[in-house]
Amino acid sequence: MCLIEHHSPKLKIPPNIDDALTSSDVIVREGDNVTLRCKAKGSPEPSIKWKRDDGLKIVISKTMEVNEVEGDTLELERISRLHMGAYLCIATNGVPPSVSKRIKVSVDCKDFKELKDDILDLVKCTFFKLSFAYGLDTASIVWPNLIIGQTHAQDVNKQQLENILHDLNTNVQPCQNFFDYSCSNWKQRHQSDYYKDITGLVELKVNKILVEFMENQPGKVELKRYYDSCKTAETIQMEKYLQLVKPANGLEWPILAQLRDLNSNWSQEKFQLLETLATLQVYGLNNVLINVETKWEKNKKVSITLQAPENVENSDKNSHLKSLAILKLLGVDKTRISSYMQQIMTAEKGLQEFLTKAVNSDDALIPLTLNELQQSYPFLNWNSFLETRLQQKPENLELKIFLKNWEYFQKFSDYLKNQDKESLCNYLMMKFLKFVLQDMRKGHEKLDCVQDLRAKFPIAMNNVYQQTTLPGPLTENYKKDILEIFTRIQKTFLKSLSENRLNLSTAQLEFLKAKLINTSLLLPTLVTKNFMETYYKSLPQFDSNNYAFNHLAYLKHHSSQQYFTQQLSLNQQDPIRSSSSIPYYHRSLNQIIVPYGYLQLPIYDINLHSLHKYSILGFILAHELMHAFDSTGVTYHANGLQHLTGFSILQQESYSTTLNCVDQQHATVSINERLADLLGARLAYDAYFSENSSDKLFPGTDMPEKRMFFMNLAQFFCSKVDKNYPEHDDDKMRLHDILKNYEQFADTFQCGHDDKMHPKEKCRMW
């Protein structure tokens, strides 16, 4: 008998896109119409919406652009080059996870005679006409929609203006809180978790382009193998690293040996601390027990400096937590973790106490032969250490040895005599694994893996980015455009220096002017194939299924390239090794480097109105230029070496007065970053309005250009979070510090001295 009638609840099924009924990638003749279809199954029945993958609006017709379209069809009328790109069909029904399919729309352009002056249109159309003629694969070519020159001037300026006006909060008084006035609605346009500010947005765009490139590469390409190994390594496999890097030939790491056999007897006789230390240094671990500096002058000529480790007082407060995490990753049984932790923590504490007492940084360098070194510290096997560290027999090299902290090495030798070798070996293993963990990729998603490639192979990845996105004619066009902006900023600063606000001597002024004139701007060029092959020749063939092997190969290669990278700096090629898209000032070269990845909207487009260019990119260039004249940079000559004249400027009362003014406004993470901000904005403003009237209205608005300048400048500082960065203050504080110290801002927005954004005391350096 059934006492209760059971009513089965309706089964809920997450959405699933039906590929058979959904459109695939399409190539459409320019001027034709196209309908994209997307069908999905699930319970409840899924709803469909469409978005562009690059975040731009969908062009429905000449008069209609929308952020998204609902429904299982997307109709695009009179296809043009503006429609090129990838579209996402997204299916949701309230049952996670939602799903999406990416559909590429490529456009076969009309005849060349119908194209106007858009160089990239010409490049695209050339490619697509060849693809039809010769059956080339269009899917393997990436045409990102937000890179320089790819959008018409009217479109980019319209979008930039719409963004500025969208982000405004007119309920906030600009003279009270300009950040909230300009940026309150910025978060609504930027909801991705992948970035928090404009720099993160730019990096994400670069990474997306590189992901698409890597996804379309054949499996035999070395970077592709590394990339694939990153994606497939879903878990952190610490054991693989220890299997590939052993403390000595025929010797396992103690913990690893005991993991395999609890009753194994670890062979202490085979363990030689210096040999193990040298092995780990080959992979880049330095400043553990011994700090080693190696300089290769020629293939067989090398100098090596041995010294006590630096900054030993700055111990890692989370060291024990990291050790615990590593033991768990190694698969150590819970019953044994406590004993291992006790052993490791005791070794760390003992060595930390020893190092703190023994290190003396005031010792002079002492030149020694290998025999003299061995006789001085007979307990340590220096010959084995140097052979392992240099990967060659010392007798085959023209070797110069320098020793610093000789007393430390005597104490170090005596200290080791009384230490348990197994504990020392486990200590070194933990140091190595923490080093590896710090350098390891941060995840196994596509974007994580591309970021890992950029960090580890910047020369190759910078080349990939430039070749993928920047046709030659465009490169020359925007080089010319950006150099024009930079040159005008230089001239503006030269004029400011001539006013001599700090009452400097003639010699001091000439020193600064010479440095300014010789400060150059570099947009890195493509390196040659021969250069690439030479630089990466020591790398083995990567394994698509073994991230640990690939990672260790990279570490070994990176550590071995010291001589090569020293030569890069001497030849002024160092900037190509930048793994970030962020511009920076290179003090030893007296050069500002602007990676191509940074030149994207909303920072730059060759078609942007000049005001938009100067108020963001101009500010960035001026900011970096000011690092040549901040409290550190001013002490350096144009040749990259410190100079007495620079120090004399630093000691000027007028210079120190300005520094105190800036510092006393409120505490700052970096006084030099604040100085660069204050004068950077002033220079960009003056450089633009030196050639343009400040009274005219910005095109298409009833807003004065000088007001638009500050509103667009604010776009650079809009962000989702209030946080201090390692190098500078939080974005809101930076923006307010700039504007509070600039009288032109107060005049433009008619601020009174009772307003927060217009204090009576303002700071100005030059």
Sequence and secondary structure as in RCSB ss.txt:
>XXXX:A:sequence
MCLIEHHSPKLKIPPNIDDALTSSDVIVREGDNVTLRCKAKGSPEPSIKWKRDDGLKIVISKTMEVNEVEGDTLE
LERISRLHMGAYLCIATNGVPPSVSKRIKVSVDCKDFKELKDDILDLVKCTFFKLSFAYGLDTASIVWPNLIIGQ
THAQDVNKQQLENILHDLNTNVQPCQNFFDYSCSNWKQRHQSDYYKDITGLVELKVNKILVEFMENQPGKVELKR
YYDSCKTAETIQMEKYLQLVKPANGLEWPILAQLRDLNSNWSQEKFQLLETLATLQVYGLNNVLINVETKWEKNK
KVSITLQAPENVENSDKNSHLKSLAILKLLGVDKTRISSYMQQIMTAEKGLQEFLTKAVNSDDALIPLTLNELQQ
SYPFLNWNSFLETRLQQKPENLELKIFLKNWEYFQKFSDYLKNQDKESLCNYLMMKFLKFVLQDMRKGHEKLDCV
QDLRAKFPIAMNNVYQQTTLPGPLTENYKKDILEIFTRIQKTFLKSLSENRLNLSTAQLEFLKAKLINTSLLLPT
LVTKNFMETYYKSLPQFDSNNYAFNHLAYLKHHSSQQYFTQQLSLNQQDPIRSSSSIPYYHRSLNQIIVPYGYLQ
LPIYDINLHSLHKYSILGFILAHELMHAFDSTGVTYHANGLQHLTGFSILQQESYSTTLNCVDQQHATVSINERL
ADLLGARLAYDAYFSENSSDKLFPGTDMPEKRMFFMNLAQFFCSKVDKNYPEHDDDKMRLHDILKNYEQFADTFQ
CGHDDKMHPKEKCRMW
>XXXX:A:secstr
  SS        EEEEE GGGS   EEEETT  EEEE  EEEES  EEEEEETTS  EEEETTEEES EESSEEE
E S  GGG EEEEEEEE SSS  EEEEEEEEEE   GGG  S HHHHHHHHHHHHHHHHT  GGG    TTBTTS
S HHHHHHHHHHHHHHH  TTS TTT HHHHHHTTHHHH   TT SBHHHHHHHHHHHHHHHHHHTS TTSHHHH
HHHHHHH  S  HHHHHHHS SBTTB  HHHHHHH TT    GGG  HHHHHHHHHHTT  SSSSEEEEEEEETT
EEEEEEE  S TTS  TTHHHHHHHHHHHTT  HHHHHHHHHHHHHHHHHHHHHHHHH  TT   EEE HHHHHH
HSTTS HHHHHHHHHTS GGGSEEEEEES HHHHHHHHHHHHTS HHHHHHHHHHHHHHHHHHHS S SSHHHHH
HHHHHH HHHHHHHHHHHH  HHHHHHHHHHHHHHHHHHHHHHHHHHHT TT   HHHHHHHHHHHHT EEE   
   HHHHHHHTTT     TT HHHHHHHHHHHHHHTHHHHHHHHHTT GGGG  SS  EEETTTTEEE  GGG B
TTT  TTS HHHHIIIIIHHHHHHHHTTSSTTGGGB TTSSB HHHHHHHT HHHHHHHHHHHHHS  S HHHHH
HHHHHHHHHHHHHHTSS SSSB TTSSSBHHHHHHHHHHHHH BS     SSS  HHHHHHHHHHT HHHHHHHT
  TTSTT  S      
